[in-house]
Every structure is written in structure tokens, then in C-alpha cells.
Amino acid sequence: MRRTHFGRRDLRGQELKHVDESLSLQMTNSEYELIALLRDAEAFLRQRGLNERAIYIVNVVLEEVLTNILKYAYEDSGEHLIRVELALGEQDVRIIVKDDGRQFDPLSVPQPRMNEPISDCQPGGLGIHLIRNFSDSTEYVREDNLNKFAIRILYR
């Protein structure tokens, strides 16, 4: 896993405003690297004094997004690079995840029907439901053969 700082830009390449610190992490499509990336992201947030609830939410969101990529994005068994950018503002954490997997807009997944009997429910979609519920805003674009998923989480 490689760690570098990034240019504090959003999905459209615009400079992010009110960003105090940022971190860029990279991993390949490996569950082992997922664990290491989550550990590094958590350490970054802890060192900056985020509260436990915010750290938990960021961790759950990152794990759900990255697990979906590992499980469903790639049609081959080759190595693929996944980039995660964390930008820490005064009141929010902004996450951008980029992968070169098959095109998938997580925002197009319908909300699960929570009132139906469990026997009538289709599998899948609950992780995306968690991401939506824990996030204050989300955005997806497919650009340059990359999925780019941005998530904003307010923590104050």
C-alpha cells in the first residue's frame, strides 16, 4: 500500500474549500490490503482528534464501498489499483474512492423495501443503504474509465 497526499480536489477537479488536512491511500484489489487501508484511515482520523462516532461511520462507509469493489467490480483476477482520498474539514470528512472496475453507479441502486417479510427480500443493497444513511451527501461519476464515488460525512 502506498500513501501520498492529494491535491484536495472534488470529482469535477474543483478545489475543495475548508479542507484542513488530507490523505491519499492506494490499495490493490486484495482483502489483505483492505484491512491495512482501513487501519491507516482510522489512524489518520484518530490523530486528528475525530470523535469515536465519526471514526466508526467513516470506517463502516469505507469498508462497505471497498468491499463492494473487491466483490463485484472486476471481471478478471488481475491486480487493480483502488485510490481512496480523505479530506478533513472543520465539520466534515470527504471521501473519494476511484476504481477501474466495471461501471457501477451505487446511487442508482433502489432503496431496499424494509417493510416486506424477509422471505420476499432480494439479497444485496443493504451496504449501499448504510452508506446513504451514514452520509450527508454522495456523488458518482464515471470518467476516464474510472468509477469515482464521493461521500461527505458531517461530524460536528
C-alpha positions as CSV (number, residue, x, y, z in Angstrom):
1,M,0.0,0.0,0.0
2,R,1.3,3.5,-0.9
3,R,0.4,6.7,0.9
4,T,0.6,10.1,-0.6
5,H,-1.1,13.5,-0.1
6,F,-3.5,14.6,-2.8
7,G,-4.5,17.9,-4.4
8,R,-7.7,18.5,-2.4
9,R,-10.0,18.4,-5.5
10,D,-13.5,17.1,-5.9
11,L,-14.9,14.8,-8.6
12,R,-15.0,17.7,-11.1
13,G,-11.5,18.8,-10.4
14,Q,-12.6,21.9,-8.4
15,E,-10.5,22.9,-5.3
16,L,-12.2,21.7,-2.1
17,K,-12.9,24.6,0.3
18,H,-12.4,24.4,4.0
19,V,-10.0,21.4,3.9
20,D,-7.6,21.3,6.9
21,E,-5.8,18.1,6.1
22,S,-5.9,15.4,3.5
23,L,-4.6,11.9,2.9
24,S,-4.5,9.7,-0.1
25,L,-4.3,5.9,0.2
26,Q,-3.9,3.3,-2.5
27,M,-4.6,-0.4,-2.4
28,T,-4.8,-3.3,-4.9
29,N,-7.9,-5.4,-5.1
30,S,-6.9,-7.6,-2.2
31,E,-8.7,-8.2,1.1
32,Y,-5.4,-8.1,3.0
33,E,-4.8,-4.6,1.6
34,L,-8.3,-3.5,2.5
35,I,-7.6,-4.2,6.2
36,A,-4.4,-2.2,6.1
37,L,-6.1,0.7,4.3
38,L,-8.9,0.8,6.9
39,R,-6.3,0.7,9.7
40,D,-4.4,3.7,8.1
41,A,-7.5,5.7,7.5
42,E,-8.6,5.2,11.1
43,A,-5.2,6.2,12.5
44,F,-5.3,9.4,10.4
45,L,-8.7,10.3,11.8
46,R,-7.7,9.4,15.4
47,Q,-4.5,11.5,15.2
48,R,-6.6,14.5,14.2
49,G,-9.0,14.1,17.1
50,L,-12.2,13.0,15.5
51,N,-14.8,11.6,17.8
52,E,-15.5,7.9,18.1
53,R,-18.8,8.1,16.3
54,A,-17.3,9.9,13.3
55,I,-14.5,7.4,13.1
56,Y,-17.0,4.5,13.3
57,I,-19.1,6.0,10.5
58,V,-16.2,6.6,8.2
59,N,-14.9,3.1,8.8
60,V,-18.2,1.5,8.0
61,V,-18.7,3.6,4.9
62,L,-15.2,2.9,3.6
63,E,-15.4,-0.8,4.3
64,E,-18.8,-1.1,2.5
65,V,-17.6,0.8,-0.6
66,L,-14.3,-1.0,-0.8
67,T,-15.8,-4.5,-0.1
68,N,-18.3,-3.9,-2.9
69,I,-15.5,-3.0,-5.3
70,L,-13.5,-6.1,-4.3
71,K,-16.5,-8.4,-4.7
72,Y,-18.2,-7.1,-7.8
73,A,-16.0,-4.6,-9.8
74,Y,-13.6,-6.8,-11.6
75,E,-14.2,-9.4,-14.3
76,D,-10.7,-10.7,-14.2
77,S,-8.3,-11.9,-11.4
78,G,-5.6,-9.4,-12.3
79,E,-4.3,-6.7,-10.0
80,H,-6.2,-3.4,-10.0
81,L,-5.4,-0.2,-8.2
82,I,-8.0,1.5,-6.0
83,R,-7.5,5.0,-4.7
84,V,-9.0,6.5,-1.6
85,E,-8.8,10.2,-0.7
86,L,-9.8,11.5,2.7
87,A,-10.2,15.3,3.2
88,L,-10.8,16.5,6.7
89,G,-12.6,19.8,7.1
90,E,-13.7,21.8,10.1
91,Q,-17.0,19.9,10.2
92,D,-16.8,17.1,7.7
93,V,-14.9,14.2,6.2
94,R,-14.9,13.9,2.4
95,I,-14.1,10.6,0.9
96,I,-13.4,10.0,-2.8
97,V,-13.0,6.4,-4.0
98,K,-11.7,5.7,-7.5
99,D,-11.5,2.3,-9.2
100,D,-11.1,1.0,-12.7
101,G,-13.8,-1.8,-12.3
102,R,-16.9,-2.2,-14.4
103,Q,-19.1,0.8,-14.4
104,F,-21.4,0.9,-11.4
105,D,-23.3,3.8,-10.0
106,P,-24.1,3.0,-6.4
107,L,-26.7,5.8,-6.3
108,S,-28.8,4.0,-9.0
109,V,-29.5,1.1,-6.6
110,P,-33.1,1.3,-5.4
111,Q,-33.7,1.7,-1.7
112,P,-34.4,-1.7,-0.1
113,R,-38.0,-2.3,1.0
114,M,-37.7,-2.6,4.7
115,N,-41.3,-3.3,5.4
116,E,-41.5,-6.6,3.5
117,P,-41.1,-10.0,5.1
118,I,-37.5,-11.2,4.9
119,S,-38.5,-14.1,2.7
120,D,-39.7,-11.6,0.0
121,C,-36.5,-9.5,0.1
122,Q,-33.8,-9.7,-2.6
123,P,-30.2,-10.2,-1.4
124,G,-27.9,-7.2,-1.6
125,G,-28.2,-3.5,-1.4
126,L,-28.1,-3.1,2.4
127,G,-24.4,-1.9,2.3
128,I,-25.4,0.9,-0.1
129,H,-28.4,1.6,2.1
130,L,-25.9,2.0,5.1
131,I,-23.7,4.3,3.0
132,R,-26.7,6.5,2.1
133,N,-27.9,6.7,5.7
134,F,-24.5,7.5,7.2
135,S,-23.6,10.1,4.5
136,D,-24.7,13.7,4.3
137,S,-24.1,13.8,0.6
138,T,-22.9,11.4,-2.2
139,E,-22.0,11.8,-5.8
140,Y,-20.9,9.4,-8.5
141,V,-19.3,10.0,-11.9
142,R,-17.8,7.7,-14.5
143,E,-14.8,9.5,-16.0
144,D,-11.6,8.4,-17.8
145,N,-12.7,4.7,-17.4
146,L,-12.9,5.1,-13.6
147,N,-15.7,4.9,-11.2
148,K,-15.5,8.0,-8.9
149,F,-17.6,7.9,-5.8
150,A,-17.6,10.9,-3.4
151,I,-19.1,10.8,0.1
152,R,-19.4,13.6,2.6
153,I,-19.9,12.9,6.3
154,L,-20.6,15.7,8.8
155,Y,-19.1,15.0,12.2
156,R,-19.8,18.2,14.3
